Amino acid sequence: MNPSVQNCTYPHPSPANRPLPHNSLAQQQVPLRGPQQHPQPQNPFGQSNRNQNTQQWTDEQKSGMPWKFQGYKILSKWMASDDDFFVVRRFQSLNAHTLLYMQDRLVQYEDQLNTIHDNVEAKNEKHSNGSFRRDLIHEPRRDQILCELSSLLHYYNQYIDTFSRIRQRPRADKRQLQNLANELDLKIGMIDKKEAQFASHHADLMSISPTSVSPLVRFLDTVFGLIGGRGIRVKRDEESQILDDGARYASNSALSNLSTGCIIFLGWVMLLGPLWWLEFVNKSVYRLAIITGFMALFMVMMSAATVHRPFEVVAASAAYAAVLMVFMQIGGS
């Protein structure tokens, strides 16, 4: 008799295989109106019952009820309007808790497989630990466990891979945390107080789309924001931006061009400044002190104006020092 292949029931069925709830729209029967049926007669007063229950609100009344007229719709639009606004929790403890639970389930299955293996060793030669096909007849429990493990292990591995990528995302910086706190304080009551507590978990908040921005760009953004800086602002878009509060949107390309211009100017000063100064200094000690001072200043400016890693800053500083030392030797000779 040929063994029949059993159907594998996975512990986590896909949404497509899940039964629809009793109140699902797919199970509801919608009556079709035939040509012989006529619509319901209209309200003789010229106004539907729905409109009778609709209250007209003034703008002042709407502003006093942000939970009704703003709510999550405005908060979601504000978060999606800029990368500096979009921060959410990563739920590190909950993810770790879930992974430990899944791990323990796998351990239980592993123990059951080891027990079955030991029991088969104690039986006669008809029972085998080396045939999946015989398990369908003699060890159906082992076949069922392996079938369930194929799904659980796949889900476990995917969960680890996804959470590892989430763990690599940087925490929300102080600027992003302050933006979120200002938005919630500006519109008190827009979100339920208990539901808005996610903003207080600073160590657990992460940026959805982190971008590396140098301190120089942050400084320029702050300075131009204080003085009104129309040249770095993007064109206001009612569809994708919040226009009814103090939100300010800066153009990344404008800030980048401004930062590049500042770096070029500072580089020109840092290169030609010490060369002209060394030309009018004769003593080697003084010349060496000038080079040392400009070296330290160059490293500070490189760290503040760019997003290079420390060893890249050191390498650039070494090349800068080599140029100054060559000029010092030429001037000394």
Buried (B, 14 or more C-beta within 10 A) or exposed (E): EEEEEEEEEBEEEEEEEEEEEEEEEEEEEEEEEEEEEEEEEEEEEEEEEEEEEEEEEEEEEEEEEBEEBBBEEBBEBBBBBBBBBBBBBBBBEEBEEBBEEBEEBEEEBEEBBEEBEEEBEEEEEEBBBEEEEBBBBBBEEBBBBBBBBEBBEEBBEEBBEEBEEEEEEEBBBEEBBEBBEEBBEEBEBBBEEEEBEBBEEEEBBBBEEBEEBBEBBBBBBEEBEEEEBEEBBBEEEEEEBBEEEEBBBBBBEBBEEBBEEBBEEBBEEBBEEBBEBBEEBEEEEEBBEBBEEBBEBBBEBBBEBBEBEEEEBEEBBEEBBEEBEEBBEEBEE
